[in-house]
Amino acid sequence: MSASIRPDSVYFFGTCLIDLFYPEAGLAGMELLRREGLKVVFPQKQTCCGQPARNNGHQDEARAVARLQLDAFPEDWPIVVPSGSCAGMMKTHYAELFENTPDHARAVAFSARVFELTEFLVDVLKVRLVDKGRPVTITWHPSCHSQREAKVVDQPKALLGQLANVTLVENPRETECCGFGGAFAVRQPEVSAAMVTDKVASIEATGASRVISGDCGCLMNITGAAEKSRKPFSGTHIAQFLMERCHGR
């Protein structure tokens, strides 16, 4: 789908972490889309994007999971994903995952319909926000996959920059990995812990009271480490944060 065409209906891909740990972020993402007059469809048969299996070398299992997604979103509507990591997997890797299989053409067409949430809000819907919240200072954390696979870099800050009462402080170490990386954090816990310690320290140094991100894996890792060391900031998914500002919180 071309970013210049405004649709009437969209699919919403919930992601595993939103489903299990951050449902408020998913509901906020869907509400942001509904506020723009769109019909938002959440297919009940959707599951995982297949990234965990693929990243651990289980290509056949990854294809089996990904094929379920090809079946679950049959209409030619945009598929909006509130995660740069899952969006990156679906946009970038489905074509190679299904190469030399009967589903290759279907996978390519599917990938062309995938948009990360902030990408869709900015590039397709041209959303304009009115900030009704109190003054707050935040900093932004992009996930590695959102930057390097989904190619979503400027869109989140474009949305945050529309909020009149929000001061966005740049983190000089913003683009560094937080150390989560899915299975990496389990297989290399010492390295992962060192990375998130550096990330938490860099966020604290900005003076922000909240860190905003578009990926729940990063939020879980960063806020877990911050809470354990009693750091003075909290973390919020960007969809939830934008809805809070629209409601005046």
Buried (B, 14 or more C-beta within 10 A) or exposed (E): BEBEEEBEEBBBBBBBBBBEBBEBBBBBBBBBBEBBEBEBBEBEEBBBBBBBBBBEEBEEBBBEBBBBBBEBBEEEBBBBBBBBBBBBBBBBBBBEBBEEEEBBEBBEEBBBBBBBBBBBBBBBBEBEBEBBBEEBBBBBBBBBBBBBBBBBBEBBBBBBEBBEEBEBEEBEBBEBBBBBBBEBBEEBEEEBBEBBEBBBBBBBEBEBEBBBBBBBBBBBBBBBBBEEEEBEBEBBBBBBBBBBBBEEE
